[in-house]
Amino acid sequence: MAVVPDAPLTTEEVKIEDIQLDPTSNTPVEVNHLRDGIWRFKHLLIGKGNALPPAARGVVCVIDVGEAKPIAQKIRPQFREKLSDLIKGLLNAKIIRFSTSPLASPIVTIIKENGEDIRLCIDYRLVNSLTRLMVYPMPSINELLEDLDKMLWYCSLDMVSGFWVVTMTDRARPILAFITIFGLFERNRMPFGLKNAPQIYQRLLDNALYGFTRIPRRGEDSEVADQFEEGKPSDRRKASVLGRRSYIDDILVPARSWDQLCDRVDTLLRACNR
């Protein structure tokens, strides 16, 4: 089930105090060292709330359903006004757009705890059942925990709404079309709950940390392109950012000393900024 974000997308302004550090475990100098290093890249941070991150360059979501026939299912009309407001917000944020696809996945409206607002989900079970599995090695628990016992410091980073940075290809958008009482729409960004979405994002993250293929520079190519398909190699002298893999949109930065932790966080943020 793919959850559609709440709309309108709103986020509070990021404050330096939002960077959570334990002042009881470190000296003020150490805390300020790491906090100031992260704050230099504050344009990469997202405040509390909902926000659509900018699209990643050179990474797209492709959906291969083979020769499967188009699928379409009807919906159950509920919460018309709230649904219309939600769709307007998603259109305004350019997360979705109108569609003329022959496919139509149904929506599922879930009532929130307050009993008034709704959460919109899209039932992609049929689409997922038709989608060919993308073969990509996901990190195991043993791999993720390897050598962590030798480290003294850890910094955890969460790539907020990570999947949304991946742009859908022109062929994939119609496959993800969903129907509402107000019309047919399709997604511009990769949703959660989609088959192969974890593999696509894991590959994106591995490439950012290890540098296998070159990421297009800003403004280098305005068209949606897949850097892995083009296969332009990155600089072979480039060392890995962390020396280890992280899991999907969660990055753990381990270090043996506080200075090493600050250096690794800085290197990671520089890689994310490219």
Secondary structure, DSSP 8 states (H G I E B T S, - for coil): -EE---SS--B----GGGS---TTTS-HHHHHHHHHHHHTTGGG---SB-------TT-EE----TT----B-------HHHHHHHHHHHHHTTSEEE---S-BEEEEEEE-TTSS-EEEEE--HHHHHHS---------HHHHHTTGGG-SEEEEEE-TTGGGGSEE-TTHHHHT-EEETTEEEEESB--TT-TTHHHHHHHHHHHHHH--B----TTS--S---HHHHT-B--TT---SSSS--BTTEEEEEESSHHHHHHHHHHHHHHHH-
